[in-house]
Amino acid sequence: MRRLKRRLIERSRAAREGRRVYAFYRGFRDRRAGRTANPYKPGSEEARCWDAGWQYADSEQRESSPPPVCRFGPGGDYVRDWPEEQE
């Protein structure tokens, strides 16, 4: 009986973790697609995971924004953007 009970507990933990991961991935995917509505029940664990995935994708998009038009203008970096000397 102990073995069966342990397997059932492990199965339920794996299912719960799978739902969390799927909700996170769905939030990530929805942010990339431009969707803002959380499909899960407010306050649920899946809703929090969806929101975390959405926030992660949002921060990733902000970090990978294109460089400014003028390399040395606002947001430019004089040290990294300066052309290397030609020999």
MODELLER restraints for C-alpha pairs under 7 A, 6 or more apart:
rsr = mdl.restraints
at = mdl.atoms
rsr.add(forms.Gaussian(group=physical.xy_distance, feature=features.Distance(at['CA:20:A'], at['CA:46:A']), mean=5.82, stdev=0.5))
rsr.add(forms.Gaussian(group=physical.xy_distance, feature=features.Distance(at['CA:20:A'], at['CA:49:A']), mean=5.98, stdev=0.5))
rsr.add(forms.Gaussian(group=physical.xy_distance, feature=features.Distance(at['CA:23:A'], at['CA:46:A']), mean=5.58, stdev=0.5))
rsr.add(forms.Gaussian(group=physical.xy_distance, feature=features.Distance(at['CA:23:A'], at['CA:49:A']), mean=5.57, stdev=0.5))
rsr.add(forms.Gaussian(group=physical.xy_distance, feature=features.Distance(at['CA:23:A'], at['CA:50:A']), mean=4.77, stdev=0.5))
rsr.add(forms.Gaussian(group=physical.xy_distance, feature=features.Distance(at['CA:24:A'], at['CA:49:A']), mean=4.80, stdev=0.5))
rsr.add(forms.Gaussian(group=physical.xy_distance, feature=features.Distance(at['CA:24:A'], at['CA:50:A']), mean=4.54, stdev=0.5))
rsr.add(forms.Gaussian(group=physical.xy_distance, feature=features.Distance(at['CA:24:A'], at['CA:52:A']), mean=6.38, stdev=0.5))
rsr.add(forms.Gaussian(group=physical.xy_distance, feature=features.Distance(at['CA:24:A'], at['CA:53:A']), mean=4.39, stdev=0.5))
rsr.add(forms.Gaussian(group=physical.xy_distance, feature=features.Distance(at['CA:25:A'], at['CA:53:A']), mean=6.10, stdev=0.5))
rsr.add(forms.Gaussian(group=physical.xy_distance, feature=features.Distance(at['CA:26:A'], at['CA:50:A']), mean=6.39, stdev=0.5))
rsr.add(forms.Gaussian(group=physical.xy_distance, feature=features.Distance(at['CA:27:A'], at['CA:50:A']), mean=4.30, stdev=0.5))
rsr.add(forms.Gaussian(group=physical.xy_distance, feature=features.Distance(at['CA:27:A'], at['CA:51:A']), mean=6.10, stdev=0.5))
rsr.add(forms.Gaussian(group=physical.xy_distance, feature=features.Distance(at['CA:27:A'], at['CA:53:A']), mean=4.61, stdev=0.5))
rsr.add(forms.Gaussian(group=physical.xy_distance, feature=features.Distance(at['CA:27:A'], at['CA:54:A']), mean=4.46, stdev=0.5))
rsr.add(forms.Gaussian(group=physical.xy_distance, feature=features.Distance(at['CA:28:A'], at['CA:53:A']), mean=4.46, stdev=0.5))
rsr.add(forms.Gaussian(group=physical.xy_distance, feature=features.Distance(at['CA:28:A'], at['CA:54:A']), mean=4.68, stdev=0.5))
rsr.add(forms.Gaussian(group=physical.xy_distance, feature=features.Distance(at['CA:28:A'], at['CA:56:A']), mean=6.87, stdev=0.5))
rsr.add(forms.Gaussian(group=physical.xy_distance, feature=features.Distance(at['CA:28:A'], at['CA:57:A']), mean=5.25, stdev=0.5))
rsr.add(forms.Gaussian(group=physical.xy_distance, feature=features.Distance(at['CA:30:A'], at['CA:54:A']), mean=6.99, stdev=0.5))
rsr.add(forms.Gaussian(group=physical.xy_distance, feature=features.Distance(at['CA:31:A'], at['CA:54:A']), mean=5.32, stdev=0.5))
rsr.add(forms.Gaussian(group=physical.xy_distance, feature=features.Distance(at['CA:31:A'], at['CA:57:A']), mean=6.23, stdev=0.5))
rsr.add(forms.Gaussian(group=physical.xy_distance, feature=features.Distance(at['CA:31:A'], at['CA:58:A']), mean=6.74, stdev=0.5))
rsr.add(forms.Gaussian(group=physical.xy_distance, feature=features.Distance(at['CA:32:A'], at['CA:57:A']), mean=6.90, stdev=0.5))
rsr.add(forms.Gaussian(group=physical.xy_distance, feature=features.Distance(at['CA:38:A'], at['CA:47:A']), mean=6.73, stdev=0.5))
rsr.add(forms.Gaussian(group=physical.xy_distance, feature=features.Distance(at['CA:40:A'], at['CA:46:A']), mean=6.37, stdev=0.5))
rsr.add(forms.Gaussian(group=physical.xy_distance, feature=features.Distance(at['CA:40:A'], at['CA:47:A']), mean=5.07, stdev=0.5))
rsr.add(forms.Gaussian(group=physical.xy_distance, feature=features.Distance(at['CA:41:A'], at['CA:47:A']), mean=6.33, stdev=0.5))
rsr.add(forms.Gaussian(group=physical.xy_distance, feature=features.Distance(at['CA:68:A'], at['CA:75:A']), mean=6.60, stdev=0.5))
rsr.add(forms.Gaussian(group=physical.xy_distance, feature=features.Distance(at['CA:68:A'], at['CA:76:A']), mean=6.81, stdev=0.5))
rsr.add(forms.Gaussian(group=physical.xy_distance, feature=features.Distance(at['CA:71:A'], at['CA:81:A']), mean=6.59, stdev=0.5))
rsr.add(forms.Gaussian(group=physical.xy_distance, feature=features.Distance(at['CA:72:A'], at['CA:78:A']), mean=6.26, stdev=0.5))
